[in-house]
């Protein structure tokens, strides 16, 4: 029989100290997001802004919990700025082509900050050059509104006892009202300490194959999710781009690979795009 005294107790938001760490990470993430948005102007380099944003996260997280010398904190997911039909995960390295921001670019900005492994994820969509005097009045406006209202409706369903497919169906229903579609198969993951993709997830716009493979789950008290609403003006079908993968996820698995070319991290985050003109996500993706 296992020794109960030696079992690790999972920390949740039932603990006030955990809530404080989430809130601190969230405040930093939102401050960094605002500053990144200000840098997203015509002629700016996406690569330079991503690097600057990552450094700002490290700088800001170094200022908190200074007495906790052993506490890990910093970047939970690097700054990504994905333009137009590119859905997400675009953060080019120095050896890869950059994207120079142009007027009317639809930019999806996302990043994540952690304090002691407790992660706050934020995202925002902007259109370069748009202002209160120069508003969007085309199909993009429908897409943005669909994402906004779908996220609000989904948030209201994030209650103990509801199942994840209730949220899936609500997102579909809201997007249909705006003649848009959620991006196919994208997941909103449960968050755990030091883990971006927990055991439970909410799928949007699932195909029949997705429905067979994806397990329905029940929302429970004290769980945390990154609510990731992705909406397209067209079919919502995604495809891989030719851009080189630059964001990798560490796994605990060990592979005894002999070839040097094979000794690379086996688990990566792929860059995706849609065949549609635009897609968007709302400006906040974390619920506690």
Order of alpha helices (4+ residues) and beta strands (2+ residues): alpha-alpha-beta-beta-beta-beta-alpha-alpha-beta-beta-beta-alpha-beta-beta-beta-beta-beta-beta-beta-beta
